Amino acid sequence: MAWFDVGDTAPIADLDDPNELLLRKLRPSNVIIRDYVQTQTWALGIFKSSTVAGIRWWSYHDARWASLGLWDLSAIKGSGVKPLDIDDPAIKDAADVLSIRLAR
């Protein structure tokens, strides 16, 4: 698993914030829809019209999980790689959320 640490001061358009949605004239359903033409259109609009380093939104699979689209790589303050195996708690937690049965 690869991870990236984005600094707390990085300007990220947080699409889980109602004020950000109002500013961008987006509804929650516009963000989570699986219509890639529509999502790419609003994402491109944010990219072209603002000074944010990226956008954050919630996962379709579980709203506690965040997705981050980052185009300003200078916002990355650290990164790493962690090998995972089937016994890793993160794998077990994700499998539970996604209703996947793990087997060896």
N, C-alpha and C positions, 0 to 999 in steps of 0.2 A: 504494500500500500504506500503510495506517495502522499506526502502532506506538504502544504505550503502555509507559512505564517504570514498573514497580511497585517501590517501594522494597524493599530487602533485609530491612527489619524488619517489613514488612507480614505480618500473621498469615494465611498461606495454608495450607489443608489440602492437603498434597501427597500425592495418591493414588498416586504412584509410590514412596512410602515404605512399606515393609512394616509398620512400627510404626503409621503412620496408618491403614492398612487394618485392622489388628487393633483399634485404638481405635474405629473406625467400624463394626466387624463386617462388613466388606466383603471380598469376594474379588476378585482381579484381573478375573475374568470378569464380575463385577457391574458393574465400571467401564467396560469396553470394549464390552459388549454393545450391539447396535443396537436395543434394545427401549426406546423412549423413555419409556414408562410406568414401567418399572423404574428407569431412570436419573434421571428427574425425581423419583421417589419418594425415592431416597436423597439426591439433591441438595437437595430441599426439607427433608429431615430435618436435614442438615448446616446449612443456612441457619437453620432455626428453633431448633436446639439448641446453637449454639456462638457463639463470639465471633470467628470467623475472617472475614477480609475477602473471601474467595473460595476456590475450589478449583482445583487444578491436576491434570491427568491427561495421559496420553500419547495421541498420535494413533492412531487405528485404522489409518491409512495407513502410518505410520512412527513407531516408538516414540521416535526422536530428536526428534520434533516435540512440543511441549507445547501443550495447550489450557488456557486459563484462563477460568474463570467468575468474574467479579468483581462483587460487589454493593455493596461499600463503595468508592465512587469517590474518597474521600479518600486511598486508598492509591496513586493515580496521582501520580507525581512528575514526569512529563514525557510529551509526546506529539508526534507529528508525522505528516506525510504525505510519501511519496516516490513520485513517478510511476515506473511500471514500463513497460518495453517488452520485446519478445520477445528482445532481446539481453542483457537483464539476467542476470547469473550466478544470481541467486535463482530466476528463472523457469526457466532451464535446469536447475538442480539439482532443482527441484520436478518438472519434467517427467520427468527421469530416474527419480526415485523412484516417480512415479506411472505410469510407462511410457506417457507421452503423447508423441506425435511432434509437434514444433513445425513449423509451416509458415507461410510468408508468404502 
